Amino acid sequence: MQKRPRPRGDGSVTLVDPIYSIKDGVLNFTHFTYTTKHLDPANFTNLLVELLRSNAALQLCPNQKWWDILIPVYFGDPALPLDFKKVGALLIQAKNRIGQKSLKLGNQYKDFFLPGALVICLQLEIGMKLQNLQVPSFQMRWPSLKEENGEQVPTGPFVMGVHARGHGPETFPFLANHGLAVPCELLVKEVTPNQTGLELQICSRLRGLHLGETESDDDHDKDDGGNGDDDDIDVGDAGDDDADDHDGWDSQMSGV
């Protein structure tokens, strides 16, 4: 594992982890809704809270950068008043190209999430065809630290990235157990564009539509401005801050 950001200040060597773990997260959605507008960083935390309260996940607008689906996750006790600092999210991006796109966790997370928040990013490469078992790869983006009142505090969110390739039992073993492998293959075939011949030639001339190629890291850094001060670390293949104004909610929540 590569080095994590070192604490700032008076020589302290204490590393900072999220105040909660993924296993503490609970989901609260029974349906999907959609939006035709781009996400607004200024109101993003309030949006997550409203989705939690309305038992909804959100299908993002077609040209929203970086993500396709937003599912709010709460890392606090749902029986207690809501704490904005414990609101995170599961963000999903689905790709239907036959060529693999790199998973990069850029600066956009700092624009939308509170410092110290825990975010999970799932990138699905459903257009790829695999022959052997494919274990998802994982990345972790650690925020840089600053010293505040004698303590080390993160300057951005903690982001865990999961990169899953393929769409069959090699990637999702449960498909074989429930007889869903063939229907899933037919569905993916319908939503995967023809990536050969004339269509590929046309798309290859349009920026962002190189269907059969792998996106380079340089192109990605141009889109998100690079990684800034935060560290994007590969760990192996395998709003309003006042919570006192909000009561607990009457909803059924399930573990992530």
N, C-alpha and C positions, 0 to 999 in steps of 0.2 A: 504494500500500500504506500502511496506517495505521501510526502509530507503535507500536513495540514497547516493552515495559517497559525503563526505563533502569536501569543498575546502581546498586546501593546502596553507600554508603560514601564513600571519600575522593575523590570527583569523577571516578572512572574513567568512560570513555565506551565501554569494550569491551562489545559485545553478546555474549550467550551463545546458541549454537546447540546442538542435540543432538550428542552425541559420535559418532553414527553416522547414516546416512541410510536412507530406506526401501529403497533398492536393495540395502542390505547385509542385509536381513532374509531369513530362510529359514523355510520352513514344514515341519512334520513330522507331518502327519496323513493317515491312509488311510481313516478312517471317522468317523462321528459317534456320540457317545453322548449321553445326556440326564440331566437332574437334575430332581427334584421340589422342590428346596430353593432358597431365595434365596441369592445369592452372599454370602459372608462376607468383609468387607474384611480381617479379621484373618488369614485363611488364603488370601487370594487369590493371592499370589505363589507359594505352595506348590502351589496348584491348577494354575497355569500350567505349572509345572515337571512335575507329574505328567502333565498332558495331553501335553506334549512327549515324555516318556519312554514313554508308552503309545500314541503315534502317533494321538492322538484330537483331534477338535474337539468342542465341547460345545453341544448344544441346550439353552437355558436354560428354566426353568420358565415356564408360561404367563403368570403374573402378575408376572414379573420386570420391574422398572422399567428403562427406557432402552434395553435391548438384547434381542435374540432369539437371537443366535448368538455364541459366543466361540471364536475360533481363535487359539491361541498363536503368537507369532512370536519367533524368536531372532535377535538382532543380533550375536552373537559367533561365534567359530570353533567349530563343532561337534566338532572334533578335540581341543580343549583342555578342561580342567575347566570346568564350567558356571559362569557368572558371573550371579548373580541380577540385577545391575544392568543386564544386557543382555537381559532378558526383557521383551518387550512383547506386544502383542495386536492382532488385527484384530477389531473388534466390529461386528456387522451388525444393523441394525434394518430390518425389512420392513413396509411399510404397504400395506394393500390398499384404502384409501379413495380416492374420486374427488377429494376435496379435498386440497390440498397441506398438509403439516405442515412448519413451519419447522425448520431444522436448528440446534440450539443445543448448544453444548459447555459444559456446566455444571460445577459443583463436584464432581460425583460421581466424576470421574476422579482427583481428589486423594485420595479416600477409598480407592481400590483400587490405584493404581499408585505405585511408588516415585518419588521426585523424580528428574527427568532421564530417566525412561523415555519411549520413543516409542510412541505409540498411534495406530492408524488406526481411524476410525469411518466406516462406510459406511451411509448411510440410503437405502433403496430405496423409492420411491413407485410401486409396481407397479400401483396402481389407476388411475393417470392415463392418459388416452389422448392421444397427441400426433400431430400431422400433419407436423411438420417435425423436422429433425435437432435433437436436444436435447443440448447439451454439459453435462456435470455441472458443478456449481459446487463450489468448494473454500473451506474456512475453516481457519484455523490458530489454535489457542489456545496462546499463549505463557505459560509460568509466570512469576510474579514472581520476582525475584532477591533474594538476601541475600549479605552479605559474610561469608566464613568463612575464617579463616587467611590473610587477604589476597587471597582469590580470590572471584570472583562465582560463586555456585552457585544452581541453580534450586530453588524450594520445592515444585514439583509437576511432573507429567509434561508433555511436549510432545504435543499432540493435533492430528492432522490430520483434518478432517472432509470427506467426499465425499458430495454430495447428488445422487443420480441419479433422474430422473423418467421414468416410462413403463416399458413392458415389451416393446416391439417393436423392429424394426430401427432405428428412429429413435434409440433409446437404446443398443441392443446390436447393432451392425452384423453381428456374426458370425451372428446368427439367420438373416439372409437368405442367407448363403453356404452354410448347411448344411440349408436347408429346414425350419428349426425355428420359423419365424414363426407359422404357423397352429397347430401343437400348443401353442405357448406361449400364444397368444391364448385357446385353448380352456381351458387350465389356469387361467389368470388369471381367466377368466370364472367358473369353478367356485368359486374361493376368494374372489372379491370379493362381499361381501354386497349385497343389493338396497338401494340407497341412495336410493330414492324411495318415495313412498306411505306406508303404515302403518308399515313398519319404520323409516323415517327419523323419523317423528313420535315413535315410542316411544323411539328412541335419543337423540333431541334433548333428552329430559327427563332423561337420565342423564348425569351428569358423566363426561367422558372418552370418550363414545361419540357425539359429534357427527360422524357419518360424512361428511357432505357439506360440512363447513366447514373453514376453515383455522384451526389453533390459533393463538391470539394469543401474542405474546411475554410478556404479563403472566401468562397462565395457566402458561406454561412456567417463568417465574421463581418462581412460587409453588410449583411442584413440586420444583425443584432448589435453591431458596434463592438464586437469582441467580448472578452470575458471580464474586462476591467480588473478590479482588485481581488475579486473572488476567485477561488480555485475550483477547476473542473477536474475531478479526480476519479479515475477508473478504479473500482474496487474488485474487479475480477469478473470473469464470465461465469457463470453459474446459470379608512373610515374614522371612526370615532372610537377612542379607546376607553370610554367610560362605560363600564359594565353594570354600574349600580342602577342604571335607568331601565334595565331589562330583567324581567322575571324569567324563571324556567319555563319550558314549553311543554305542552301536552302532546307528545308525539312518541311514536315507537321508533327506537333507534337500534340499528344492528351493527355488529362489529365489522370492521373493514375485512 
